[in-house]
Amino acid sequence: MNQFQDILLQEGKLLPVMEEFYSLQGEGFNTGQAAYFIRVGGCDVGCTWCDVKESWNANDFPPVSTDRIVEHAASYPAKAIVVTGGEPLLYNMDYLCSELHKNGIRIFLETSGSQPLSGEWDWICISPKKDAPPLDEVIRQANELKVIIHDHTDFQWGEENTRLVSASCILYLQPEWSRHETMMPEIIRYIEMNPKWRISLQSHKYMHIP
């Protein structure tokens, strides 16, 4: 990457995008809503059960123009965009959010919360990871806390994070896909006893859509 590209990347005018696509949100509070998705390459966590491991290495994805991303997003009927990864907050999101809002597009962030927050978001979903816990100043702004349940220790991890979010934050437990048949009954029982939680399913996988 040359010096000029590096400057544009720091300003958020270039982003290492792995993929862009139009689909339905499959998880959490906004399940079922149409949105344009941008998946940014690069991750600082690297969960062993991650189902998009190919997104981890940002060097695999040459930076593309943020203006072009905005143009693509604005061309679709649903004026909503989901920014996911990888970990989007590894990059400066100020410019992307500013330009999307100028086009009347609502912006939804999916993050682990491990990096400082940049950009102005309409909805923040934090999925906290044990190996890189969310920053206090980020998790306090979460609209949605989505805890992935891979084994029984994750229930306690979820409870620890509920102490950090605001009172209005919506709480979700989501079975890790490779163990969803095993953990689903456990999650159901846990929510029955702890009704502050809701269940989130990866409905896009059941529907066989991106």
Contacts in CASP RR format, 6 or more apart in sequence:
PFRMAT RR
TARGET T0000
AUTHOR 0000-0000-0000
METHOD contacts of the structure
MODEL  1
MNQFQDILLQEGKLLPVMEEFYSLQGEGFNTGQAAYFIRVGGCDVGCTWC
DVKESWNANDFPPVSTDRIVEHAASYPAKAIVVTGGEPLLYNMDYLCSEL
HKNGIRIFLETSGSQPLSGEWDWICISPKKDAPPLDEVIRQANELKVIIH
DHTDFQWGEENTRLVSASCILYLQPEWSRHETMMPEIIRYIEMNPKWRIS
LQSHKYMHIP
1 9 0 8 1.000
1 63 0 8 1.000
5 14 0 8 1.000
5 63 0 8 1.000
8 14 0 8 1.000
8 63 0 8 1.000
9 15 0 8 1.000
9 16 0 8 1.000
9 63 0 8 1.000
9 91 0 8 1.000
10 92 0 8 1.000
11 92 0 8 1.000
11 95 0 8 1.000
12 66 0 8 1.000
12 91 0 8 1.000
12 92 0 8 1.000
12 93 0 8 1.000
12 94 0 8 1.000
12 95 0 8 1.000
12 96 0 8 1.000
13 65 0 8 1.000
13 66 0 8 1.000
13 67 0 8 1.000
13 95 0 8 1.000
14 63 0 8 1.000
14 64 0 8 1.000
14 65 0 8 1.000
14 66 0 8 1.000
15 38 0 8 1.000
15 40 0 8 1.000
15 63 0 8 1.000
15 64 0 8 1.000
15 66 0 8 1.000
15 69 0 8 1.000
15 91 0 8 1.000
15 96 0 8 1.000
16 40 0 8 1.000
16 41 0 8 1.000
16 42 0 8 1.000
16 58 0 8 1.000
16 59 0 8 1.000
16 61 0 8 1.000
16 62 0 8 1.000
16 63 0 8 1.000
16 64 0 8 1.000
16 91 0 8 1.000
17 38 0 8 1.000
17 39 0 8 1.000
17 40 0 8 1.000
17 41 0 8 1.000
17 61 0 8 1.000
17 63 0 8 1.000
17 64 0 8 1.000
17 69 0 8 1.000
18 39 0 8 1.000
18 40 0 8 1.000
18 41 0 8 1.000
18 52 0 8 1.000
18 54 0 8 1.000
18 55 0 8 1.000
18 60 0 8 1.000
18 61 0 8 1.000
18 85 0 8 1.000
18 86 0 8 1.000
19 37 0 8 1.000
19 38 0 8 1.000
19 39 0 8 1.000
20 36 0 8 1.000
20 37 0 8 1.000
20 38 0 8 1.000
20 39 0 8 1.000
20 69 0 8 1.000
20 72 0 8 1.000
20 73 0 8 1.000
21 36 0 8 1.000
21 37 0 8 1.000
21 210 0 8 1.000
22 34 0 8 1.000
22 35 0 8 1.000
22 36 0 8 1.000
22 37 0 8 1.000
22 76 0 8 1.000
22 78 0 8 1.000
23 34 0 8 1.000
23 35 0 8 1.000
23 37 0 8 1.000
23 204 0 8 1.000
23 209 0 8 1.000
23 210 0 8 1.000
24 31 0 8 1.000
24 32 0 8 1.000
24 33 0 8 1.000
24 34 0 8 1.000
24 35 0 8 1.000
24 204 0 8 1.000
24 207 0 8 1.000
24 209 0 8 1.000
25 31 0 8 1.000
25 32 0 8 1.000
25 33 0 8 1.000
25 34 0 8 1.000
25 35 0 8 1.000
25 82 0 8 1.000
25 108 0 8 1.000
25 204 0 8 1.000
26 32 0 8 1.000
26 202 0 8 1.000
26 203 0 8 1.000
26 204 0 8 1.000
27 146 0 8 1.000
27 174 0 8 1.000
27 200 0 8 1.000
27 201 0 8 1.000
27 202 0 8 1.000
27 203 0 8 1.000
27 204 0 8 1.000
28 125 0 8 1.000
28 144 0 8 1.000
28 146 0 8 1.000
28 172 0 8 1.000
28 174 0 8 1.000
28 200 0 8 1.000
29 123 0 8 1.000
29 125 0 8 1.000
29 143 0 8 1.000
29 144 0 8 1.000
29 170 0 8 1.000
29 172 0 8 1.000
30 108 0 8 1.000
30 123 0 8 1.000
31 200 0 8 1.000
31 201 0 8 1.000
31 203 0 8 1.000
32 203 0 8 1.000
33 78 0 8 1.000
33 80 0 8 1.000
34 76 0 8 1.000
34 77 0 8 1.000
34 78 0 8 1.000
34 80 0 8 1.000
35 78 0 8 1.000
35 80 0 8 1.000
35 81 0 8 1.000
35 82 0 8 1.000
35 108 0 8 1.000
36 72 0 8 1.000
36 73 0 8 1.000
36 76 0 8 1.000
36 78 0 8 1.000
36 80 0 8 1.000
36 81 0 8 1.000
36 82 0 8 1.000
37 81 0 8 1.000
37 82 0 8 1.000
37 84 0 8 1.000
37 210 0 8 1.000
38 69 0 8 1.000
38 73 0 8 1.000
38 81 0 8 1.000
38 82 0 8 1.000
38 83 0 8 1.000
38 84 0 8 1.000
39 52 0 8 1.000
39 55 0 8 1.000
39 84 0 8 1.000
39 85 0 8 1.000
39 86 0 8 1.000
40 55 0 8 1.000
40 83 0 8 1.000
40 84 0 8 1.000
40 85 0 8 1.000
40 86 0 8 1.000
40 87 0 8 1.000
40 88 0 8 1.000
40 90 0 8 1.000
40 91 0 8 1.000
41 55 0 8 1.000
41 56 0 8 1.000
41 57 0 8 1.000
41 58 0 8 1.000
41 60 0 8 1.000
41 61 0 8 1.000
41 85 0 8 1.000
41 86 0 8 1.000
42 55 0 8 1.000
42 56 0 8 1.000
42 57 0 8 1.000
42 58 0 8 1.000
42 61 0 8 1.000
42 85 0 8 1.000
42 86 0 8 1.000
42 87 0 8 1.000
42 90 0 8 1.000
43 50 0 8 1.000
43 55 0 8 1.000
43 56 0 8 1.000
43 85 0 8 1.000
43 86 0 8 1.000
43 87 0 8 1.000
43 90 0 8 1.000
44 87 0 8 1.000
44 90 0 8 1.000
44 114 0 8 1.000
44 115 0 8 1.000
44 132 0 8 1.000
45 87 0 8 1.000
45 112 0 8 1.000
45 114 0 8 1.000
45 129 0 8 1.000
45 131 0 8 1.000
45 132 0 8 1.000
46 53 0 8 1.000
46 56 0 8 1.000
46 129 0 8 1.000
46 131 0 8 1.000
47 129 0 8 1.000
47 131 0 8 1.000
47 148 0 8 1.000
49 148 0 8 1.000
49 150 0 8 1.000
49 176 0 8 1.000
49 177 0 8 1.000
49 178 0 8 1.000
49 179 0 8 1.000
50 56 0 8 1.000
51 177 0 8 1.000
51 178 0 8 1.000
52 85 0 8 1.000
52 86 0 8 1.000
54 60 0 8 1.000
55 85 0 8 1.000
55 86 0 8 1.000
56 86 0 8 1.000
58 90 0 8 1.000
66 95 0 8 1.000
66 96 0 8 1.000
66 99 0 8 1.000
67 99 0 8 1.000
69 96 0 8 1.000
70 96 0 8 1.000
70 99 0 8 1.000
70 100 0 8 1.000
70 103 0 8 1.000
70 105 0 8 1.000
73 81 0 8 1.000
73 100 0 8 1.000
73 103 0 8 1.000
73 105 0 8 1.000
74 100 0 8 1.000
74 103 0 8 1.000
74 105 0 8 1.000
79 103 0 8 1.000
79 104 0 8 1.000
79 105 0 8 1.000
79 106 0 8 1.000
80 105 0 8 1.000
80 106 0 8 1.000
80 107 0 8 1.000
80 108 0 8 1.000
81 100 0 8 1.000
81 105 0 8 1.000
81 106 0 8 1.000
81 107 0 8 1.000
81 108 0 8 1.000
82 108 0 8 1.000
82 109 0 8 1.000
82 110 0 8 1.000
83 93 0 8 1.000
83 96 0 8 1.000
83 107 0 8 1.000
83 108 0 8 1.000
83 109 0 8 1.000
83 110 0 8 1.000
84 110 0 8 1.000
85 110 0 8 1.000
87 111 0 8 1.000
87 112 0 8 1.000
87 114 0 8 1.000
87 115 0 8 1.000
88 109 0 8 1.000
88 110 0 8 1.000
88 111 0 8 1.000
89 109 0 8 1.000
89 111 0 8 1.000
89 113 0 8 1.000
89 114 0 8 1.000
89 115 0 8 1.000
89 116 0 8 1.000
89 117 0 8 1.000
89 118 0 8 1.000
89 138 0 8 1.000
90 115 0 8 1.000
91 118 0 8 1.000
92 118 0 8 1.000
93 109 0 8 1.000
93 118 0 8 1.000
93 119 0 8 1.000
94 118 0 8 1.000
94 119 0 8 1.000
94 120 0 8 1.000
96 107 0 8 1.000
96 119 0 8 1.000
97 107 0 8 1.000
97 119 0 8 1.000
97 120 0 8 1.000
97 121 0 8 1.000
98 119 0 8 1.000
98 120 0 8 1.000
100 107 0 8 1.000
101 107 0 8 1.000
101 120 0 8 1.000
106 122 0 8 1.000
106 123 0 8 1.000
107 120 0 8 1.000
107 121 0 8 1.000
107 122 0 8 1.000
107 123 0 8 1.000
108 121 0 8 1.000
108 122 0 8 1.000
108 123 0 8 1.000
108 124 0 8 1.000
108 125 0 8 1.000
109 121 0 8 1.000
109 123 0 8 1.000
109 124 0 8 1.000
109 125 0 8 1.000
110 125 0 8 1.000
110 127 0 8 1.000
111 124 0 8 1.000
111 125 0 8 1.000
111 126 0 8 1.000
111 127 0 8 1.000
111 138 0 8 1.000
112 126 0 8 1.000
112 127 0 8 1.000
112 128 0 8 1.000
112 129 0 8 1.000
112 132 0 8 1.000
112 134 0 8 1.000
113 126 0 8 1.000
113 128 0 8 1.000
113 134 0 8 1.000
113 135 0 8 1.000
113 138 0 8 1.000
113 139 0 8 1.000
114 129 0 8 1.000
114 132 0 8 1.000
114 133 0 8 1.000
114 134 0 8 1.000
114 135 0 8 1.000
115 135 0 8 1.000
115 138 0 8 1.000
116 135 0 8 1.000
116 137 0 8 1.000
116 138 0 8 1.000
117 135 0 8 1.000
117 137 0 8 1.000
117 138 0 8 1.000
117 141 0 8 1.000
123 143 0 8 1.000
123 144 0 8 1.000
124 141 0 8 1.000
124 142 0 8 1.000
124 143 0 8 1.000
124 144 0 8 1.000
125 142 0 8 1.000
125 143 0 8 1.000
125 144 0 8 1.000
125 145 0 8 1.000
125 146 0 8 1.000
126 134 0 8 1.000
126 138 0 8 1.000
126 139 0 8 1.000
126 142 0 8 1.000
126 144 0 8 1.000
126 145 0 8 1.000
126 146 0 8 1.000
126 165 0 8 1.000
127 145 0 8 1.000
127 146 0 8 1.000
127 147 0 8 1.000
127 148 0 8 1.000
128 134 0 8 1.000
128 139 0 8 1.000
128 145 0 8 1.000
128 147 0 8 1.000
128 157 0 8 1.000
128 158 0 8 1.000
128 161 0 8 1.000
130 157 0 8 1.000
134 161 0 8 1.000
134 164 0 8 1.000
136 164 0 8 1.000
139 145 0 8 1.000
139 161 0 8 1.000
139 164 0 8 1.000
139 165 0 8 1.000
140 164 0 8 1.000
140 165 0 8 1.000
140 166 0 8 1.000
141 166 0 8 1.000
142 165 0 8 1.000
142 166 0 8 1.000
142 169 0 8 1.000
143 168 0 8 1.000
143 169 0 8 1.000
143 170 0 8 1.000
144 169 0 8 1.000
144 170 0 8 1.000
144 172 0 8 1.000
145 158 0 8 1.000
145 161 0 8 1.000
145 162 0 8 1.000
145 165 0 8 1.000
145 169 0 8 1.000
145 170 0 8 1.000
145 171 0 8 1.000
145 172 0 8 1.000
146 172 0 8 1.000
146 174 0 8 1.000
146 200 0 8 1.000
147 154 0 8 1.000
147 157 0 8 1.000
147 158 0 8 1.000
147 161 0 8 1.000
147 171 0 8 1.000
147 172 0 8 1.000
147 173 0 8 1.000
147 174 0 8 1.000
148 154 0 8 1.000
148 174 0 8 1.000
148 175 0 8 1.000
148 176 0 8 1.000
149 155 0 8 1.000
149 173 0 8 1.000
149 174 0 8 1.000
149 175 0 8 1.000
149 176 0 8 1.000
149 183 0 8 1.000
149 186 0 8 1.000
149 187 0 8 1.000
150 176 0 8 1.000
150 179 0 8 1.000
150 183 0 8 1.000
151 179 0 8 1.000
151 183 0 8 1.000
152 186 0 8 1.000
155 173 0 8 1.000
155 190 0 8 1.000
158 173 0 8 1.000
162 171 0 8 1.000
162 196 0 8 1.000
165 171 0 8 1.000
170 198 0 8 1.000
171 196 0 8 1.000
171 197 0 8 1.000
171 198 0 8 1.000
172 197 0 8 1.000
172 198 0 8 1.000
172 199 0 8 1.000
172 200 0 8 1.000
173 187 0 8 1.000
173 190 0 8 1.000
173 191 0 8 1.000
173 197 0 8 1.000
173 198 0 8 1.000
173 199 0 8 1.000
173 200 0 8 1.000
174 199 0 8 1.000
174 200 0 8 1.000
174 201 0 8 1.000
174 202 0 8 1.000
175 183 0 8 1.000
175 184 0 8 1.000
175 187 0 8 1.000
175 201 0 8 1.000
176 183 0 8 1.000
177 202 0 8 1.000
177 205 0 8 1.000
180 201 0 8 1.000
180 202 0 8 1.000
187 199 0 8 1.000
188 199 0 8 1.000
190 197 0 8 1.000
191 197 0 8 1.000
191 198 0 8 1.000
191 199 0 8 1.000
204 210 0 8 1.000
END
